[in-house]
Amino acid sequence: MLLTMLSVLVLGVGFFWEISSTSIVMPGEGLARAVSIGVKIPFPTAKIWGDSSMVMVPVLLALVVFHSLTDIREGTIIAVFLVGHIVL
């Protein structure tokens, strides 16, 4: 669990650097950034909503196809809710 939290911290710092730069960002962060600017909500909130929606689709597909949460573990769920708070 400690390694999971450390990896979430490193991931959040990396996203912070990516969003802070003026370079091209990855599609997931670009979507959150566009929603944040368009709807005028804070970026961390848009990031959490974007990540949540991108995780819910595979969760629903896994439940429908495999009848269990195959390959979706606690680290994915933790990262969805914590990375947005780290990217301030």
Backbone as a ProteinNet text record, in pm:
[ID]
protein_1_A
[PRIMARY]
MLLTMLSVLVLGVGFFWEISSTSIVMPGEGLARAVSIGVKIPFPTAKIWGDSSMVMVPVLLALVVFHSLTDIREGTIIAVFLVGHIVL
[TERTIARY]
82.6	0	87.5	200.6	292.2	345.4	378.9	426.6	317	193.9	82.3	69.3	76.3	64.6	183.6	302.3	419.8	405.9	355.7	338.3	231.2	125.5	23.5	84.4	169.6	236.6	326	404.5	492.9	410.7	302.6	215	153.2	107.8	48.8	147.8	270.8	374.2	406	411.4	435.4	325.1	199.8	88.2	93.2	133.2	146.4	247.9	362.3	464.6	415.2	341	290.3	189	98	-6.4	52.2	152.1	213.9	292.6	341.6	419.1	324.2	380	297.7	306.6	355.2	368.1	236.6	236.8	119.4	104.8	-17.9	-42.8	-106.6	-108	-170.4	-322.2	-391.1	-533.7	-619.9	-591.7	-672.4	-662.1	-539.9	-520	-570.3	-557.4	-608.5	-759.2	-827.5	-973.1	-1010.4	-942.4	-970.3	-940.3	-831.8	-795.7	-899.6	-946.8	-1048.3	-1179.6	-1219.9	-1342.9	-1326.6	-1211.2	-1184.2	-1194.7	-1139.7	-1145	-1285.5	-1347.6	-1479.7	-1590.9	-1589.6	-1696.6	-1660.2	-1533.9	-1483.3	-1490.9	-1437.2	-1423.7	-1274.2	-1232.8	-1089.8	-1040	-915.6	-859.2	-861.6	-825.2	-830.1	-969.1	-1073.7	-1209.7	-1237.6	-1198.3	-1217.5	-1135.7	-1015.9	-929.4	-993.2	-1048	-1112.9	-1233.9	-1316.3	-1434.2	-1392.2	-1290	-1243	-1185.7	-1101.8	-1043.4	-1151.4	-1247.8	-1356.6	-1434.7	-1465.1	-1541.1	-1458.8	-1325.9	-1241.6	-1219.2	-1242.2	-1230	-1364.7	-1473.5	-1605.4	-1640	-1595.4	-1624	-1559.9	-1430.1	-1373.9	-1433.9	-1471.5	-1535.5	-1667	-1748.6	-1877	-1856.7	-1760.2	-1732.4	-1682.2	-1596.9	-1547.2	-1661.3	-1751.8	-1865.3	-1958.2	-1979.8	-2069.6	-2005	-1879.4	-1814.3	-1763.2	-1692.6	-1628.3	-1703.7	-1804.2	-1882.3	-1797.5	-1685.6	-1600.8	-1512.3	-1444.5	-1356.2	-1218	-1207.5	-1082.4	-985.9	-865.9	-757.1	-784.8	-883.5	-908	-894.1	-782.7	-750.3	-759.9	-721.3	-734.9	-647.6	-533.2	-445.5	-510.6	-587.6	-658.2	-760.2	-836.5	-940.5	-877.7	-772	-703.9	-647.9	-584.7	-525.6	-630.9	-748.5	-855.1	-887.3	-897.9	-942.2	-828.9	-707.2	-599.2	-513.7	-495.9	-408.8	-462.7	-591.8	-650.3	-623.6	-616.9	-588.6	-441.3	-353.9	-211.4	-179.4	-251.5	-229.7	-303.6	-237.5	-303.1	-259.8
-118.7	0	125.7	118.3	232.5	262	157.7	177.4	234.2	194.3	249.8	398.2	438.7	580.9	660	601.4	667.9	685	583	592.8	694.5	707	809.3	947.8	966.3	1094.6	1129.1	1034	1057.3	1086.7	1013.9	1036	1175.3	1217.5	1349.7	1461	1445.9	1546.7	1552.5	1437.6	1433.8	1503.5	1480.7	1549.1	1698.8	1738.2	1880.7	1946.1	1882.5	1937.1	1941.1	1837.4	1831.6	1942.3	1962.7	2063.9	2204.1	2221.4	2352.3	2398	2303.7	2341.6	2389.6	2450.7	2497.1	2401.5	2281.7	2183.9	2107.7	2020	1937	1835.8	1816.5	1724.3	1596.3	1494.4	1367.3	1387.1	1301.9	1322.1	1328.9	1244.9	1246.8	1378	1429.5	1557.5	1672.6	1658.9	1762	1774.3	1661	1663.3	1731.4	1694.9	1757.2	1906.8	1944.1	2085.8	2162.8	2105.4	2170.7	2186.2	2082.5	2090.5	2194.3	2196.2	2292.3	2435.5	2461.9	2597	2628.9	2533.6	2557.6	2573.4	2491	2493.5	2584.4	2627	2714.6	2650.3	2527.9	2459.5	2438.1	2418.7	2395.8	2269.2	2274.4	2160.3	2031.3	2032.7	1905.3	1840	1921	1866.6	1804.3	1874	1819.8	1692.7	1688.6	1569.8	1449.8	1471.5	1361.5	1310.1	1401.2	1359.7	1288.3	1339.9	1275.6	1137.6	1126.9	996.6	897.6	947.6	859.3	804.2	890.8	843	746.8	770.8	680.3	546.3	538.8	411.8	339.5	414	350.8	268.1	311.6	235	95.8	83.7	-51.8	-133.2	-65.4	-137.2	-198.6	-119.9	-171.8	-281.5	-262	-366.1	-494.4	-483	-601.7	-674.8	-598.9	-663.5	-732	-669.4	-727.3	-848.5	-837.6	-943.8	-1056.7	-1020.9	-1123.2	-1152.8	-1074.6	-1089.8	-1073.1	-1001.1	-968.1	-849.8	-792	-679.2	-730.4	-786.2	-839.6	-725.8	-732.9	-637	-495.4	-473.6	-342.1	-360.8	-308.2	-332.3	-203.7	-214	-100.5	18.4	-7.4	101.8	192.5	134.1	213.4	304.6	250.4	328.8	436.8	404	503.4	615.7	580.6	682	775.7	723.1	807.7	923.2	895.1	997.8	1081.1	1029.2	1104.2	1186.8	1142.7	1216	1357.3	1371.7	1504.5	1600.7	1548.9	1634.8	1675.2	1592.1	1623.5	1729	1723.7	1818.3	1947.1	2037.4	2163.6	2272.1
0	0	0	68.5	71.6	-68.7	-144.2	-280.7	-371.1	-347.5	-424.8	-399.4	-273.1	-239.7	-294.2	-290.1	-345.5	-496.6	-563.4	-708.8	-745.2	-665.8	-689.2	-673.7	-574.2	-553.7	-672.5	-718.1	-832.1	-957.8	-977.4	-1091.7	-1087	-970	-954.6	-981.8	-933	-958	-1107.7	-1171.9	-1316.5	-1394.5	-1355.5	-1421.9	-1396.6	-1276.7	-1245.3	-1339	-1355.7	-1445.4	-1589.7	-1628.7	-1765.4	-1791.3	-1699.1	-1716.4	-1702.6	-1616.4	-1596.7	-1718.2	-1796.1	-1914.5	-2024.2	-2123.5	-2235.6	-2353.8	-2329.2	-2436.3	-2455.3	-2550.9	-2578.1	-2465.4	-2417.3	-2306.6	-2359.1	-2276.5	-2311.9	-2324	-2400.1	-2424	-2297.6	-2199.1	-2076.6	-2002.3	-1990.9	-1922.6	-2008	-2140.2	-2230.6	-2220.4	-2208.6	-2192.1	-2061.5	-1953.8	-1823.9	-1827.8	-1895.4	-1906.3	-1986.6	-2097.8	-2180.6	-2104.8	-2032.5	-1952.3	-1843.1	-1779.5	-1673.4	-1723.9	-1841.5	-1898.4	-1948.7	-2019.5	-2078.3	-1976.6	-1873.3	-1773.3	-1656.1	-1653	-1547.3	-1408.8	-1402.4	-1274.1	-1250.7	-1126.6	-1100.4	-1170.7	-1217.6	-1289.5	-1208.6	-1078	-1004.2	-1005.4	-998.6	-1003.4	-1139.4	-1245.6	-1380.6	-1400.1	-1342.7	-1353.8	-1284.7	-1166.5	-1093.5	-1171.4	-1224.2	-1301.9	-1429.8	-1497.6	-1620.5	-1594.3	-1491	-1457.1	-1413.4	-1337.2	-1292	-1410.3	-1506.2	-1622.2	-1706.6	-1715.6	-1793.8	-1724.2	-1594.8	-1523.2	-1517.8	-1515.7	-1505.2	-1629.3	-1746.5	-1868.4	-1861.3	-1830.6	-1818.2	-1703.5	-1595.3	-1484	-1531.4	-1599.4	-1648.6	-1752.7	-1842.8	-1941.6	-1876.5	-1776.2	-1705.9	-1637.2	-1575.9	-1509.2	-1609.1	-1723.2	-1823.3	-1890.5	-1928.1	-2004.9	-1915.9	-1807.6	-1724.5	-1595.5	-1562.4	-1439.6	-1314.2	-1327.5	-1213.4	-1253.4	-1156	-1183.3	-1222.4	-1339.5	-1389.7	-1421.8	-1369	-1394.9	-1347.2	-1268.1	-1208.7	-1058.9	-1006.5	-867.3	-786.9	-661.4	-570	-609.4	-671.1	-712.2	-815.1	-904.9	-1005.9	-940.6	-849.2	-782.1	-694.2	-623.9	-539.6	-625.9	-737.7	-826	-882.7	-914.1	-969.1	-874.9	-747.3	-653.8	-594.8	-591.3	-527.5	-622.7	-746.4	-838.4	-863.2	-877	-898.7	-783.9	-663.4	-547.9	-541.5	-596.3	-595.6	-701.6	-814.2	-924.4	-889.7	-824	-786	-873.5
[MASK]
++++++++++++++++++++++++++++++++++++++++++++++++++++++++++++++++++++++++++++++++++++++++

